Amino acid sequence: MEFKYNNFTKTKEIKMSILEKYSAAIKDKDEAAMNELLHDDFKFTMHKSGNTLSKSDVIKWAMSGDIKQRDTRIVYENDEVGVHHAFVTFDDGNVEAVMAVYKYDNGKIMSLETGATPMPK
């Protein structure tokens, strides 16, 4: 972002939050960013199905393009936790309203837990 005042231009760096970076990495299928954001001991618990995924599982899934988020919003975020909501459409046509809670450790996502509600197609 640039600001101009009396022929003087100053560039302001815009810092993205962890959740903004994570959402962008999924949207852009940015594997390097996903590797950087997720802790090596990352664990993803999906309460709807009871499944648990590792860092490599989540990165593989995100790179497949199966996860398409819309109307994403950060409900709350600080240095320890993040909460976000989105409508997610999957390749099989299913749509879910997903509430996600992230726990952070030293700037990396350590865990993710989701609750999902099926939406009409």
MOSULBEL-V648422 format. One record per residue. N is the residue number from 0. SS is DSSP state (2 for helix, 1 for strand, 0 for the rest). PSI is psi in radians with two decimals (999 if undefined). Layout:
N,SS,PSI
N,SS,PSI
This chain:
0,0,2.37
1,1,2.50
2,1,2.36
3,1,2.38
4,1,2.05
5,0,0.96
6,0,0.21
7,1,2.21
8,1,2.27
9,1,2.29
10,1,2.25
11,0,2.19
12,0,2.27
13,0,2.07
14,0,2.19
15,0,2.51
16,0,2.95
17,2,-0.77
18,2,-0.62
19,2,-0.75
20,2,-0.74
21,2,-0.81
22,2,-0.73
23,2,-0.70
24,2,-0.69
25,2,-0.84
26,2,-0.76
27,2,-0.03
28,0,0.90
29,0,1.63
30,2,-0.68
31,2,-0.74
32,2,-0.71
33,2,-0.78
34,2,-0.64
35,2,-0.67
36,2,-0.59
37,1,2.27
38,1,2.61
39,1,-0.51
40,1,0.34
41,1,2.47
42,1,2.23
43,1,2.04
44,1,2.09
45,1,1.87
46,0,-0.48
47,0,-0.77
48,0,-0.36
49,0,0.02
50,0,2.64
51,1,2.32
52,1,2.61
53,1,3.10
54,2,-0.89
55,2,-0.62
56,2,-0.79
57,2,-0.73
58,2,-0.77
59,2,-0.77
60,2,-0.80
61,2,-0.68
62,2,-0.34
63,0,-0.34
64,0,0.09
65,0,-0.40
66,0,1.95
67,1,1.89
68,1,2.50
69,1,2.80
70,1,0.69
71,1,2.35
72,1,2.47
73,1,2.07
74,1,-0.73
75,1,2.52
76,1,2.40
77,0,-2.84
78,0,-0.20
79,0,-0.59
80,1,2.79
81,1,2.53
82,1,2.23
83,1,2.73
84,1,2.49
85,1,2.76
86,1,2.19
87,1,2.24
88,1,2.30
89,0,2.83
90,0,-0.48
91,0,0.03
92,0,-0.20
93,0,2.48
94,1,2.34
95,1,2.52
96,1,2.09
97,1,2.19
98,1,2.21
99,1,2.42
100,1,2.18
101,1,2.44
102,1,2.38
103,1,2.65
104,1,1.99
105,0,0.78
106,0,0.11
107,1,2.66
108,1,2.04
109,1,-0.70
110,1,2.73
111,1,2.28
112,1,2.38
113,1,2.64
114,1,2.37
115,1,2.46
116,1,2.12
117,1,2.43
118,1,2.70
119,0,2.51
120,0,999
